[in-house]
Each structure stands twice: as C-alpha cells, then as structure tokens.
Amino acid sequence: MPEKLPKPNKEDQQLPDERNGDAGRNAQGYLKYSGMAVQMGLIILAGAFLGVKLDEHFQTGKVFTAILSLLAVFAALYLTLKDFMTKK
C-alpha cells in the first residue's frame, strides 16, 4: 500500500515573493543595475563608433575616436551616477 503524503499547507503553496518580500526587491535591483550597465555600454559603443566614422571621413588617424570615446565614458558615468543617486 502506498504511503500517504502530507497535505501541503498554505505556506508551501506561496510563491517566494509572498513568503519573503525581499525576493521581489532583489529582482528589481538586478534589473535596475543591469539596465544601467547596458546603458553605459551602449553610450560608450556609440561614442567609439561615431569617432571611428568621423576619423574615416576626415582621415584624421584616431583623433576623433579617442576624443569621442573619452567623452562617451564621462557621459555614461555622469548619467549612471545621476540615475544611481536619484532612483531608489
């Protein structure tokens, strides 16, 4: 005769977010910070890409690439730190 399993209680049927409110907040934190990282990366890539295209057009070596890459890094840091300080 098979063994009877115990009845599940209400706590077992709850999702992790319902048992512990921190799980939902942790997921939101991961999404927030990964979004910031993606934003930083895209800004830096856009600056570098634009610099390469301008260098090809004006045939200036790597002057625009260096300048726009540095400006993009500073812009990405500024926007990320601004978001970090204002968002909760």
Stockholm file with secondary structure:
# STOCKHOLM 1.0

chainA/1-88         MPEKLPKPNKEDQQLPDERNGDAGRNAQGYLKYSGMAVQMGLIILAGAFLGVKLDEHFQTGKVFTAILSLLAVFAALYLTLKDFMTKK
#=GR chainA/1-88 SS CCCCCCCCCHHHHSCHHHHCTHHHHHHHHHHHHHHHHHHHHHHHHHHHHHHHHHHHHHTCTTHHHHHHHHHHHHHHHHHHHHHHHHCC
#=GC SS_cons        CCCCCCCCCHHHHSCHHHHCTHHHHHHHHHHHHHHHHHHHHHHHHHHHHHHHHHHHHHTCTTHHHHHHHHHHHHHHHHHHHHHHHHCC
//
